[in-house]
Amino acid sequence: MGCISSKMNACIMHHSRELYIERKEKRFQMSRVGCTDSPERKKKRRKQFEQEFLRGVESDRKFMKKNTSDIDIIKNYKKSTEEMF
């Protein structure tokens, strides 16, 4: 069960990261209409957006660990497993 959960979380995180990067890239392109961009600069910028996303995820994890008791974790786990079946 834990294996499926970890794979599902990894998949969700991957797609969330890609969506975040694409949205940031669209905002960047919209703010600089007609800007010529080299592939190297685009790659560097996308890497920076990815690092921003990962820092945000890590800070959310730290926040959730501090503010979630064991009882809440068990309740959330039971609720999520009930929804799976």
N, C-alpha and C positions, 0 to 999 in steps of 0.2 A: 504494500500500500504506500509506503514511504517513497518507494522508487517512482511510482506513477506521479505522486504529488510533486516530487522534486523535478521530474521531467516537465510536468505541466507548468510549474512555476518558472522554469528556465525558458520555456517556449513563450510564455506570456511576457516575461522580461525582455526577451529578444525582440518581439514584435512591438512592445512599448517603446523600446530604445529606437527602433527604426522609425516609428511614427514621430517620435520626438525630434529626431535628427531631420526628417523630411520637413516637418513644420517649421523648424528653425531655419532651414535652408530656404524655404519658400518666403519666409518673412525677410530674410536677408536679401534675396533676389528682388522682392517687391520694393524694398527701400532703396535699391540701387539699380534703377531701370537703365538699361543700355550699358551697364558696366561689363567690360570684357574681363573674363576670369580665366586664369590658367588652371589646368588640372591639379597642379601641385598645391596652389592656394586653396582650391576647393577641398582637396583631401585633408589639408591641415585644418581648415575650418570645421569640416565634418568631425575630425578627431577631437577638436575642442568641444563641439556640441556633445559628443559622446561622453567626454570626461565630465561635463556639467551634469548630464543625466545620471551618471554613476555616482557623483557626489551627492545628488539629491536623493537617490535611492538609499545610499548608505546612511544619510542623516535621518531619513524616514525610519529605517530599521533600528537605529539607535534610539530614536524617540519612542517607537513602539515597544522596544524591549524594556525601557525604563517605566513606561506607564501601563503595562499590561501585567496583571497578576496571573498566577498559575491557573486560578479558577476561570478567568476570562479566556485564557489560551485553550483550556479544555472545552469550554462552551463553544468557542469559535470552531474548534476542530470537529466537535460533534455535529454542529450545524452544517459545516461544509461537507462532511461525509454523508449526512442524511440527504443533502441535495444531490449528491452524486448518484444515489441509488433510487 
